[in-house]
Amino acid sequence: MNFVSRMLKRARESEVMSREKANYESAALWSIRGMVSIWADDMHRGEKLKGHNLNKWAKDVLKRVQELNEIFEEDERISKGD
């Protein structure tokens, strides 16, 4: 998650429409894509989980999604200058 925050910060600080900005945004997106891929792979293993273990896995993934959302909200707040 720190990597995503760092890439969004660098993109925010880069010149608008610059190659550097696009590279940082791309790095953040690919990092998120990798995380989602891992979560999806975990789900395939999760299909074997039942009851409490499946619930625990689902809560862990939801927590990670919420952390990403907080990063996006913070980035948006900073971008707007609040």
C-alpha positions as semicolon CSV with decimal commas, in nm:
position;residue;x (nm);y (nm);z (nm)
1;M;0,000;0,000;0,000
2;N;0,291;0,233;0,068
3;F;0,406;0,191;-0,291
4;V;0,067;0,302;-0,425
5;S;0,069;0,607;-0,196
6;R;0,422;0,696;-0,301
7;M;0,347;0,666;-0,674
8;L;0,031;0,876;-0,644
9;K;0,226;1,143;-0,454
10;R;0,498;1,149;-0,719
11;A;0,238;1,167;-0,995
12;R;0,064;1,454;-0,816
13;E;0,394;1,642;-0,789
14;S;0,485;1,588;-1,156
15;E;0,400;1,825;-1,436
16;V;0,054;1,778;-1,584
17;M;0,052;1,550;-1,889
18;S;0,423;1,468;-1,851
19;R;0,571;1,128;-1,925
20;E;0,692;1,116;-1,565
21;K;0,337;1,165;-1,433
22;A;0,206;0,892;-1,663
23;N;0,482;0,655;-1,548
24;Y;0,399;0,708;-1,181
25;E;0,027;0,665;-1,240
26;S;0,096;0,351;-1,443
27;A;0,316;0,210;-1,167
28;A;0,037;0,267;-0,913
29;L;-0,219;0,102;-1,140
30;W;0,000;-0,202;-1,210
31;S;0,066;-0,240;-0,839
32;I;-0,309;-0,238;-0,769
33;R;-0,364;-0,482;-1,055
34;G;-0,110;-0,717;-0,896
35;M;-0,280;-0,694;-0,559
36;V;-0,620;-0,771;-0,708
37;S;-0,471;-1,065;-0,897
38;I;-0,330;-1,207;-0,573
39;W;-0,664;-1,157;-0,397
40;A;-0,840;-1,336;-0,683
41;D;-0,590;-1,624;-0,662
42;D;-0,654;-1,637;-0,289
43;M;-1,024;-1,665;-0,370
44;H;-0,960;-1,978;-0,574
45;R;-0,795;-2,121;-0,267
46;G;-1,076;-1,964;-0,065
47;E;-1,327;-2,183;-0,245
48;K;-1,184;-2,467;-0,039
49;L;-1,237;-2,267;0,279
50;K;-1,558;-2,303;0,471
51;G;-1,732;-2,109;0,744
52;H;-1,506;-1,917;0,978
53;N;-1,194;-1,939;0,758
54;L;-1,378;-1,812;0,450
55;N;-1,530;-1,530;0,655
56;K;-1,186;-1,438;0,792
57;W;-1,039;-1,435;0,440
58;A;-1,324;-1,216;0,309
59;K;-1,281;-0,968;0,595
60;D;-0,907;-0,946;0,524
61;V;-0,965;-0,870;0,155
62;L;-1,230;-0,611;0,244
63;K;-0,987;-0,445;0,485
64;R;-0,729;-0,417;0,205
65;V;-0,987;-0,265;-0,031
66;Q;-1,080;-0,014;0,238
67;E;-0,711;0,077;0,282
68;L;-0,684;0,140;-0,092
69;N;-0,995;0,355;-0,080
70;E;-0,844;0,562;0,202
71;I;-0,531;0,614;-0,010
72;F;-0,743;0,731;-0,305
73;E;-0,949;0,965;-0,086
74;E;-0,634;1,114;0,066
75;D;-0,481;1,164;-0,279
76;E;-0,798;1,334;-0,402
77;R;-0,811;1,559;-0,095
78;I;-0,448;1,663;-0,139
79;S;-0,495;1,716;-0,515
80;K;-0,783;1,954;-0,446
81;G;-0,566;2,146;-0,200
82;D;-0,779;2,089;0,111
